[in-house]
Amino acid sequence: MAKIQCNVISYTLLRTVDIEVILPSITIPESMRRMKGQDIHHDYSHKYPVLYLLHGFGNNYCQWNGYTNIELYAEERQIAVVLLSAENKNYLNTEQDKFEDFIENELQEFITEIFPISKRKEDAYIAGLSMGGFGALYHGLKYNDKYQAIGAFSPAIKMDTISVDLFKMVEETKVNNKIFITCGENDFLYDLNIKFIDKLKENKINYTWISEANYKHEWRFWDLSVERFLDWIDRSDAYANKKRSV
C-alpha cells in the first residue's frame, strides 16, 4: 500500500490544503513471489476506482486513519481513498472558503490527473461520517452525475448553522445513484436519520439502511460502517471482486 500525503496549493481556496491518498500497491505477500522466481511489477495500466471520504466536525483527514482500518479495507478491495481536511465548513461554499467548489472541481481534477485513478462516474464514490455524512449526501445528491453511490454514516442530516435542506433536495433532485445510510440506535441523530429514511422511501430513492443496537456516535461503529459500505458498492472496474490478502 502507498499512503501519499500531499500539501497542495489550491487555486480555489487560495492557500494550501492537506490531502492524503491511499493507493493500493504491491503487498508483502505479493512481493515475496520474487523469491519463488515469479515476475512482479508495479503495474497501473488499469486505473483504480476511488472513494472520497469525508471527516466529521472537529476532525481532519488524520482521524480516518487513526480510528479505523480504512487502509486495510482499501488495500484488500483495491480501491483508492482520498482524505482531505475541510475544517468545520460542512463541505459547502462560504465567504471565506469555497470547499464545495474545491471538492467538485479542483480536488477531482488533481486526483485523476496526478494518480492512476479513474475519471469514470461508475468508479467514483463519496462517503463520510456525521458532518461528513451530511457532506457526502449533499455532494452526492447535488452532483449525482459524478458519483456511483453515496455513503452516510450517522449523518448530521440537519444543522441549525446552515440553510441547506437535505429533505428538500431529495424531493427536488432526480437521484440516479444509490445511497447507503447507517446509524447506531443510541446515537443522538438516530430519530432524524429515521425521518430522512422515510423521505427517501416516500420519493422511491434506491437506498440501503443499517441500524445497530448498542452503538452511539462513535468510531467503532464508523469503522464497521465504512467496511460494509466498501463491500456493498457495485463495481465494474478491473479490480472488482478481486479481494486479496494483505
FENWO-V602400 format. One record per residue. RES is the residue in one letter. SS is DSSP state (2 for helix, 1 for strand, 0 for the rest). PHI is phi in whole degrees, 0 to 359 (999 if undefined). NEAR is the number of other C-alpha atoms within 8 Angstrom. Layout:
# FENWO-V602400
RES/SS/PHI/NEAR  RES/SS/PHI/NEAR
This chain:
# FENWO-V602400
M/0/999/10  A/1/254/7  K/1/245/8  I/1/246/8  Q/1/261/8  C/1/239/8  N/1/246/8  V/1/251/8  I/1/282/8  S/1/261/11  Y/0/281/7  T/0/274/8  L/0/273/10  L/0/61/7  R/1/192/7  T/1/277/9  V/1/220/10  D/1/270/11  I/1/226/13  E/1/234/12  V/1/242/12  I/1/266/13  L/1/241/13  P/0/303/11  S/0/206/8  I/0/297/8  T/0/268/8  I/2/299/7  P/2/304/8  E/2/290/8  S/2/295/9  M/2/288/8  R/2/298/11  R/2/301/9  M/2/294/6  K/2/262/6  G/0/83/6  Q/0/276/7  D/0/275/6  I/0/211/8  H/0/218/4  H/0/282/6  D/0/238/5  Y/0/246/6  S/0/294/4  H/0/256/7  K/0/284/9  Y/1/276/14  P/0/290/11  V/1/218/13  L/1/246/12  Y/1/271/11  L/1/245/12  L/1/258/15  H/0/276/18  G/0/262/13  F/0/301/10  G/0/82/6  N/0/257/10  N/0/220/11  Y/0/296/14  C/2/293/7  Q/2/295/10  W/2/299/10  N/2/285/10  G/2/286/6  Y/2/247/9  T/0/228/11  N/0/259/9  I/2/301/11  E/2/297/9  L/2/297/8  Y/2/298/10  A/2/293/14  E/2/294/14  E/2/301/10  R/2/264/13  Q/0/54/12  I/0/225/13  A/1/283/14  V/1/231/12  V/1/248/12  L/1/244/12  L/1/221/13  S/0/261/11  A/0/238/10  E/0/56/9  N/0/251/7  K/0/265/10  N/0/65/11  Y/0/65/10  L/0/244/10  N/1/277/10  T/0/234/8  E/0/297/5  Q/0/274/4  D/0/222/8  K/1/259/12  F/2/290/13  E/2/298/10  D/2/296/11  F/2/299/12  I/2/294/10  E/2/280/8  N/2/242/8  E/2/288/12  L/2/299/9  Q/2/294/9  E/2/300/8  F/2/300/8  I/2/295/9  T/2/279/11  E/2/272/8  I/2/271/6  F/0/246/6  P/0/285/10  I/1/236/12  S/0/294/11  K/0/263/7  R/0/288/7  K/2/302/9  E/2/298/8  D/2/250/15  A/1/242/16  Y/1/224/12  I/1/226/14  A/1/208/16  G/1/186/18  L/1/244/15  S/0/53/14  M/2/303/13  G/2/291/19  G/2/293/19  F/2/301/16  G/2/300/13  A/2/296/15  L/2/294/13  Y/2/299/9  H/2/292/10  G/2/294/14  L/2/285/11  K/2/289/8  Y/0/244/8  N/0/289/12  D/0/278/7  K/0/250/9  Y/0/233/15  Q/0/286/13  A/1/206/13  I/1/238/15  G/1/240/15  A/1/232/18  F/1/253/15  S/0/49/16  P/0/293/16  A/0/279/11  I/0/302/10  K/0/224/9  M/0/231/7  D/0/292/5  T/0/276/4  I/0/228/5  S/0/263/6  V/0/294/5  D/0/243/7  L/2/295/10  F/2/299/8  K/2/292/7  M/2/298/10  V/2/299/13  E/2/291/7  E/2/262/6  T/0/261/8  K/0/278/5  V/0/279/8  N/0/236/6  N/0/239/11  K/1/269/10  I/1/237/11  F/1/239/12  I/1/236/13  T/1/228/12  C/1/198/14  G/1/287/15  E/0/290/11  N/0/261/10  D/0/282/11  F/0/294/7  L/0/264/10  Y/2/300/12  D/2/298/7  L/2/293/9  N/2/295/12  I/2/300/8  K/2/298/8  F/2/291/10  I/2/299/9  D/2/299/8  K/2/292/10  L/2/298/12  K/2/298/8  E/2/300/7  N/0/262/8  K/0/56/6  I/0/275/9  N/0/284/8  Y/1/221/9  T/1/235/7  W/1/238/8  I/1/232/7  S/1/243/8  E/1/229/9  A/0/289/7  N/0/72/7  Y/0/247/11  K/0/255/10  H/0/274/10  E/0/210/7  W/2/292/8  R/2/301/8  F/2/287/11  W/2/290/11  D/2/296/12  L/2/299/8  S/2/295/10  V/2/291/10  E/2/293/10  R/2/298/8  F/2/298/10  L/2/296/9  D/2/278/6  W/2/275/6  I/0/298/7  D/0/276/4  R/0/234/7  S/0/232/7  D/0/282/8  A/0/293/7  Y/0/258/9  A/0/299/10  N/0/61/5  K/0/235/7  K/0/298/8  R/0/233/7  S/0/276/5  V/0/243/8
